[in-house]
Amino acid sequence: MAMDAREIESMIKAKLPDAKVTIEDLRGDGDHYAAEVVSAAFKGKSRVQQHQIVYEALQGNMGTQLHALALQTSAPED
């Protein structure tokens, strides 16, 4: 069962309420997405740590309901 883009965004925002989340369905199949997440919570964190926070927000759905997620993360620019 595939995940809806709104569901992915909702899960990320539940973990990172200040996040600006942009999601694109890359193939139109609900299985391959690209996401850009900008959050102050990422400030001072490595790219790996930022991605771990997003994957944690997805509550184990990565690799099951969500097959592929091309992820770009950053802290907001001041």
C-alpha angles and dihedrals in degrees: 000000000000126000124241118236090238090055091051091049091047093052092049092048091049088061096034108030094179094051124125103214126191117183128187125188100223099196103019089243099106089239105082117054140167117211133189114197123186117185138154087228088074094061110122093007126117120246089254091053091048091052091047089056091053093046089050089053089056088063099222096313092117107104094014116053091003110053102182135010122179100204131200117179134179144153116251116267114246 
